[in-house]
Amino acid sequence: MSVPRRTPPMRYEFLIKGELSERALAVFPEFTTAPSQRAFTALCGPVHSDTQLRGILGRFDTLGLTVVEMRRLP
């Protein structure tokens, strides 16, 4: 029986419209904030699966946040 190989998580950056409050940032503990243009918040961090990615996007939607850009980082 072969052991399934775990692939490392992909790193993503989400550019969110507006400056997120500390309370909103607390909903995304797996992400760090990165320097961004004024009036935007960039969140960066690992995403382990497509299912997790859909969950993250769902949290943005539930909070009424606008994702301006989403990209995989090298």
DABEL-V861551 format. One record per backbone hydrogen bond with DSSP energy under -0.5 kcal/mol. NH is the residue of the N-H (numbers start at 1). CO is the residue of the C=O. E is the energy in kcal/mol with one decimal. If there is no record, write none. Layout:
NH;CO;E, NH;CO;E
//
This chain:
10;47;-2.1, 11;73;-0.5, 12;45;-2.8, 13;71;-2.6, 14;43;-2.9, 15;69;-3.2, 16;14;-0.7, 16;41;-3.4, 17;66;-2.7, 18;39;-3.2, 20;18;-0.7, 25;21;-2.5, 26;22;-1.6, 27;24;-1.3, 28;25;-1.8, 29;26;-0.5, 31;28;-1.8, 32;44;-2.9, 34;42;-2.1, 40;37;-1.4, 41;16;-2.6, 42;34;-0.8, 43;14;-2.6, 43;41;-0.5, 44;32;-2.9, 45;12;-2.0, 47;10;-3.1, 53;49;-2.1, 54;50;-2.3, 55;51;-1.8, 56;52;-2.3, 57;53;-2.5, 58;54;-2.0, 59;55;-1.9, 60;56;-2.1, 61;57;-2.2, 62;58;-2.8, 63;59;-1.9, 64;61;-1.4, 65;60;-2.7, 67;65;-0.6, 68;15;-2.7, 68;66;-0.8, 69;15;-1.4, 71;13;-2.4, 73;11;-3.4
//
